């Protein structure tokens, strides 16, 4: 198991990417799966940073567990309650037509990963993402 705690600040995103790469270095993972996991993790971390703490501050913790068959990522924060696993699917045509930046991160994460699980416990959002290898 690997753990990382960071301030809820966009300057931490590169460190999250490096933490993921270091955490997965000892398993055989395809470039495609590695990319999917990285994109999903970064999207969810950025969402927490941007929306969980509207007054600023805050911390989030990331735990990565892995075996030969899957990678499990758990993201914890004490920000506003939000279940990304149940967020409505966006109207992709509308997002594209409007030329909006953003709005697809949660959808992409759910498409890229095999499982998306959310629970609220002890005042924390706990998001678990699973990618089968």
ZIBELKA-V933812 format. One record per pair of residues at least 12 apart in sequence whose C-alpha atoms are under 10 Angstrom apart, sorted by the first residue. I is the first residue (numbers start at 1). GAP is how many residues later the second one is. Records with the same first field share a line. If there is no record, write none. Layout:
BEGIN
I->GAP  GAP
END
This chain:
BEGIN
1->22  62  63  64  65  71  72
2->17  18  20  21  22  60  61  62  63  64  71
3->16  17  20  58  59  60  61  62  70  71  72
4->12  15  16  56  57  58  59  60  71
5->54  55  56  57  58  70  71  72
6->52  53  54  55  56
7->42  49  50  51  52  53  54
8->37  38  39  40  41  42  43  44  45  48  49  50  51  52  53  69  71
9->36  37  39  40  41  47  48  49  50  51
10->35  36  37  38  39  40
12->33  34  37
13->28  29  30  32  33  36
14->28
16->22  25  26  29  46
17->21  22  24  25
18->20
19->43  44  45
20->14  17  18  21  22  42  43  44  53
21->13  17
23->40  41  42  43  48
24->40  41  42  43  47
26->40
27->39  40  41  42  44
28->39  40  41  105
29->39  40  41  42  104
30->103
33->38  79  80  98  99  100
34->37  97  99
35->77
36->72  73  75  76  77  95
37->34  35  36  72  75  76  92  93  94
38->71  74
39->66  69  70  73  74
40->33  65  66  67  68  69  70  71  72  73  89  91
41->21  32  33  34  64  68  72  88
42->63  67
43->59  61  62  63  64  65  66
44->31  40  61  62  65  83  85
45->15  16  17  30  31  32
46->59
47->37  58  59
48->12  27  28  29  30  31  32  34  77
49->28  30
51->28  29  31
52->25  26  27  28  29  30  73
53->24  25  26  27
54->25  26
55->24
56->23
57->22
58->19  20  21
59->17  18  19  20
60->15  16  17  18  19  64  65
61->13  14  15  16  17  65
62->12  13  14  15  64  65  66
63->12  13  65
64->64  65  66
65->65
66->64  65  66  67
67->65  66
68->64  65
69->62  63  64
70->44  60  61  62  63
71->42  58  59  60  61  62
72->41  43  56  57  58  59  60
73->43  54  55  56  57  58
74->43  44  52  53  54  55  56
75->43  49  50  51  52  53  54
76->43  44  45  48  49  50  51  52
77->43  46  47  48  49  50
78->42  43  44  45  46  47  48
79->44  45  46
80->43  44  45
81->38  39  42  43  44  45
82->36  37  38  42  43  44  45
83->33  34  35  36  37  42  43  44
84->21  22  23  25  26  32  33  34  43
85->21  22  24  25  30  31  32  33  34  42  43  44
86->20  21  24  30  31  32
87->19  20
88->18  19
89->14  15  17  18  19  21
90->13  14  15  16  17
91->12  13
92->12  15
109->20
110->19  20
112->17  18  19
113->16  17  18  19
114->15  16  17  18  19
115->13  14  15  16  17
116->12  13  14  15
117->12  13
END
